Structures are given as structure tokens and as C-alpha cells.
Amino acid sequence: MENEKKYSVIELAELLGVPRTTINDWLSKYSSYIDYAIQGKRRVYPESAVTVLKEISSLRNSGMSSADIEIELAKRHPVRAVPESPETAADSSTRENTGDRTTGSTAPASKSDLPAKENEFQLIARRQSEELGKMIGETFRDMAQRMEELERLHRAQGRRAKLWMAVAALILLLLLFGTFFGYHSHRQLLSVSRANTELKQETASANRQLQELQRQSVELIAGTEKFRSNIALLEKQLREQKAIFDRNIGTVRRDFEKAAAAHQSQLAAEKEKNAALLKMKDAELALEKEKFAAERLKFLRDIERMSSDNENIVRDLKRQMDQRNPDPGKQLPEDMK
């Protein structure tokens, strides 16, 4: 057993693959089932402690709460005895040395007395273990009942109840530890009593905090209802505004359709009027063309008549000149030719 490997907290954390803070938390919560030894000023843990820690890790991974893990460990492992600290061993050796110097005897106890003392010690230890087992069983039953109540409270209150469950579990664990270590010394009993008093105060504070959380939850629910009512009112107002907007859109659409129809009829009337004016202009243009053609024809006729009249005048003048100037050698003026 002396050659058995011992692990420090850091080595346990590396071996199990969990943070060091988690290992410290487990070693504190479940110390009743985890063996350890003192080397120098620090604790070291044997293979049995590694086995228990692996079981705790497996149970936590399966979704169990701290109280359920405590119950399972109580079923599987006995409650460990408190190892003698180096200071206690030193005091014992000091007392033995002092006794030896006082009596002046250095002879060891007889071999026949040792088995009797061992049997007596085993009997006392067995009785204490049985009484302690009964006490722990009752404590675990009470704890199980309280945990059932806490579970119901957890389902009812949700995340806010986790604080109460943690406080209750911590109280039960500390009470269990106080009960287990209570028979060793009156000093430890007083320490546990002080711890219980502080825990009661913390429990009262936790209860007040839980009540405050419940009050805030009620206020939050009331605020949620008010918010929902405001949302419903806003939706109603939006529906009313949408209906008014739809009516206005319908009115505007009808007015626009009426205006468009009136504009179309006005355009048709303007088109007909313009077509009539165009026909009238075409008739006037045709009439002007006819007048122009008639005037042109008359002008041409006048020109032809004037040309014939000029030719007759020229012939008359030529004839008259011929009659007045019988000399054929004399030429007519250039303008008379």
C-alpha cells in the first residue's frame, strides 16, 4: 500500500480531463467517500479516490444532480474514516514518549493485549459505523424527500429554483459532514454549530432572495400582460387605419376613374371637333384651289389674247410702214422687226 501511486489535485484534473476547480468542488462535496493522505502540507489521493471521482464524473454526465450523486455514492461506497493528521500523530508520539519517560519503562505492550485491544476497537468502530450508517441513511432519506420537493419547486419556478436547490444541497451536505465529524471533538461540534448558524442565515437570505425573485416574476408577468394588451390595442388601431386607408384609396380610385372617363369623353369631343374643322379647312382649300385654277386659266387666256392682239398690232404697223415707205432697201427699225 505504501508503494501505491498518489495523485495531487492537478494530476487528478489532468487524469479526468476536467478543470481543477471542478476537482476541488468534488473533493469538497463528496469528501466522505474519497480517501486521501497527508504528505507534508498537502493532500494526495490514492487509486480508490480516482475510482470514486470517475464515478462522480460519469454520474454527472448522465444528468444526475448533486443530491442523486450523493445517494448513489452512499449505496456504492462506505463512508471513509478520518485519517490521522501529522499533527495528531506527532502529539500521540509526544504523549507516548512523555509517558515512557515518566514511567521509566520502554517495553512494548504484550502481544496478548494487542488482539484484545484491536477487537475492542473493531467492536467500537463497528457500532459507531452502524450508528453512523443509520444516521446517514435517515439523513439521506430526509435529503431525498427534500430533493423531491426541490425538484417540484424547480419545475414550477424554473431557473430561479436552482439557487434554492444549491443552497439546500449545500446545507444538507454540511449538516451531513457536521454529523459525521461531530463525535470526534467538541471543538468540531461547535464549529459545525457555527457553520449551521451561518447556513441558516444564508438560507434565510436565500429565501428572501427567492421571494424577491418571485415578486419580480409576478411584476414581469404583469408587465408582459400589459405589453400584450398594448400590442393588441396597437394591432386594432392598425386594422382601423388600414380600413380607413382602403376606403380613401377606393374613393381616390373612383374619383380618378371618373376624371379619366370625363377626360376621355372630352378628348373624343375635341377630336371630333378637330376632325370637323379639318374637313372644313380641306373644303376651303379645295375651293381656293378651284378659284386659283379658274383665275390661272383666265390669266392664261388673257395672256393669249394679249399676245394675239400684239401680233395683230405688229402686223398692222408693219403693213402701215410698208405702205408709207415703199423703199425696200430701207430697213425697218430694230424694234419694228
Buried (B, 14 or more C-beta within 10 A) or exposed (E): EEEEEBBBBEBBBEEBEBEEEBBEEBBEBBBBBBBBEBEEEEBBBBEBBBBBBEBBBEBBEEEBBBBBBBBBBBEEBEBBEEEEEEEEEEEEEEEEEEEEEEEEEEEEEEEEEEEEEEEEEEEEEEEEBEEBEEBBEEBBEEBBEBBEEBBEBBEEBEEBBBBBBBBBBBBBBBBBBBBBBBEEEEEBBEBBEEBBEEBEEEBEEBEEBBEEBEEEEEEEEEEEEEEEEEEEEEEEEEEEEEEEEEEEEEEEEEEEEEEEEEEEEEEEEEEEEEEEEEEEEEEEEEEEEEEEEEEEEEEEEEEEEEEEEEEEEEEEEEEEEEEEEEEEEEEEEEEEE
